[in-house]
C-alpha cells in the first residue's frame, strides 16, 4: 500500500520536472534552437495550429532559425504569429522561407531571463511540495484507518521527504545549468 503512495508521488514529481524542462527549452539563450518557436501557434484556416505542423523548422546557422512553410499561402500568418509571440524575434520573409535571426542577448535581458528561470524553478518546487503534502495526507489517512502503525507512518513520511529532497535537488541542478547557459557569452 505504501509503495503505491511512493510510486504515485515519484511519477507525479517526474511530470513536474518534465514540465519544467519543456519550459526551459522555450527560453531564449542567444543560440538558435527550433524549440524556441515550438510553442507558437499560427492561425491556419481559422484554426490555431502549432508551427511545427505547418512548416519545416531548421537551424542552418548558430544564430538563425529557418522556417519553410509547406503551404506558401500561410507565410504571412506565420510571420504574424512570430511577431505576436513574446520572444522578441523579428522574422525576415523572402517569399519562400522565413529566416528568424536570434540576436545575442543583452546583459539586462540575461538578468531578466535568470530571474524567470528562478521563478519557474520555484514553481516546480512548489508543485513537488504539494505532491509531498498529498502523499503525507494519504499516509495519515492510512494511519487513521488503522491500516498502518504509527511507526510505519513516520517511516513512510521520512521516505516521502527523501523522495521530495531528491526531486528538489534535481530542480536546483536544472535551474543552475539553465542559468549558466543563459549567462554564457
C-alpha positions in Angstrom: 0.0 0.0 0.0 2.7 2.5 1.0 4.8 1.5 -2.1 1.9 2.6 -4.3 1.9 6.0 -2.5 5.6 6.4 -3.1 5.4 5.4 -6.8 2.5 7.8 -7.4 4.4 10.6 -5.7 7.5 9.8 -7.8 5.5 9.7 -11.0 3.8 13.0 -10.4 7.2 14.6 -9.4 8.8 13.3 -12.6 5.9 15.0 -14.6 6.6 18.3 -12.7 10.2 18.1 -13.7 9.3 17.2 -17.3 7.1 20.3 -17.5 10.0 22.5 -16.1 12.4 21.1 -18.7 9.9 21.9 -21.5 9.6 25.5 -20.2 13.3 25.8 -20.0 13.7 24.7 -23.6 11.5 27.5 -24.7 13.7 30.2 -23.1 15.9 32.0 -25.4 19.6 31.7 -24.6 21.2 33.6 -27.6 21.7 30.4 -29.6 19.1 29.4 -32.3 17.1 26.4 -31.5 13.8 25.2 -33.1 12.4 24.6 -29.5 12.3 28.5 -29.3 9.4 28.6 -31.7 7.8 25.3 -30.7 5.1 26.9 -28.7 4.0 29.3 -31.4 0.5 28.7 -32.9 -0.4 30.0 -36.3 -3.9 30.9 -37.4 -4.3 28.5 -40.3 -7.7 28.4 -42.0 -9.3 29.7 -38.8 -7.6 27.1 -36.5 -4.6 27.8 -34.2 -2.1 25.3 -35.4 1.4 24.5 -34.0 4.1 26.0 -36.2 5.9 22.6 -36.5 2.8 21.1 -38.1 2.8 23.8 -40.9 6.5 24.1 -41.8 9.9 22.6 -41.7 12.0 24.1 -38.9 15.8 24.1 -39.2 18.8 25.8 -37.8 21.2 26.4 -40.7 23.5 28.7 -38.7 24.1 29.1 -34.9 22.0 32.3 -34.7 19.3 31.7 -37.4 16.1 29.6 -37.4 14.8 28.9 -40.9 11.0 28.2 -41.3 9.9 26.8 -44.6 6.1 26.5 -44.7 4.6 23.7 -46.8 1.8 25.9 -47.9 3.2 29.2 -49.2 -0.1 31.0 -48.7 0.4 30.9 -44.9 3.8 32.7 -44.8 2.2 36.0 -43.7 0.3 34.3 -40.9 3.5 32.5 -39.7 5.3 35.8 -39.7 2.5 37.5 -37.8 2.5 34.7 -35.2 6.2 35.0 -34.6 5.9 38.8 -34.2 3.0 38.3 -31.7 5.0 35.8 -29.6 6.8 37.3 -26.6 10.2 36.0 -27.9 11.3 39.4 -29.2 12.3 37.9 -32.5 11.9 39.7 -35.8 11.3 37.4 -38.8 12.6 38.1 -42.3 10.4 36.9 -45.1 11.8 36.3 -48.6 8.6 34.9 -50.1 9.5 31.2 -49.8 11.2 30.9 -46.4 11.2 32.9 -43.2 14.5 33.4 -41.5 14.5 34.4 -37.9 17.8 35.8 -36.7 18.4 35.3 -33.0 20.2 38.3 -31.7 22.8 38.0 -28.9 21.3 38.7 -25.5 22.0 42.0 -23.7 23.2 41.8 -20.2 19.9 43.2 -18.9 17.9 40.6 -20.8 20.2 37.9 -19.4 19.4 39.0 -15.9 15.7 39.1 -16.6 15.9 35.5 -18.0 17.8 34.3 -15.0 15.0 35.8 -12.8 12.5 33.9 -14.9 14.4 30.7 -14.6 14.4 31.1 -10.8 10.7 31.8 -10.8 10.0 28.7 -13.0 12.2 26.6 -10.7 10.4 27.8 -7.6 7.0 27.0 -9.2 8.3 23.5 -9.9 9.5 23.1 -6.3 6.0 24.3 -5.1 4.4 21.6 -7.3 6.8 18.9 -5.8 6.0 20.1 -2.3 2.3 19.9 -3.0 2.7 16.4 -4.2 4.6 15.6 -0.9 1.7 17.1 1.1 -0.8 14.9 -0.8 1.3 11.8 -0.2 1.6 12.7 3.5 -2.2 13.2 3.7 -2.8 9.7 2.2 -0.3 8.2 4.8 -2.2 10.0 7.6 -5.5 8.6 6.3 -4.0 5.1 6.3 -2.9 5.6 9.9 -6.5 6.8 10.9 -8.0 3.7 9.2 -5.5 1.6 11.2 -4.0 0.1 8.0 -0.5 1.1 9.2 1.0 1.7 12.6 2.3 5.0 13.9 5.9 3.8 13.4 5.1 2.9 9.8 3.5 6.3 9.3 6.7 8.1 10.4 8.9 5.9 8.3 6.7 6.5 5.3 6.7 10.2 5.8 10.5 10.2 6.1 10.6 8.2 2.8 8.3 10.8 1.1 10.6 13.6 2.4 13.7 11.8 1.0 11.9 11.5 -2.4 11.0 15.1 -2.3 14.5 16.2 -1.4 15.9 14.2 -4.4 13.5 16.0 -6.8 14.2 19.4 -5.3 17.9 18.8 -5.8 17.2 17.8 -9.4 15.3 21.1 -10.0 18.1 23.1 -8.5 20.6 21.3 -10.8 18.4 22.0 -13.9 18.0 25.6 -12.8 21.7 26.1 -12.3 22.5 24.6 -15.7 20.0 26.8 -17.5 21.3 29.9 -15.7 24.8 29.0 -16.7 23.7 28.6 -20.3 21.9 32.0 -20.3 24.9 33.8 -18.8 27.4 32.3 -21.3 28.5 34.9 -23.8 
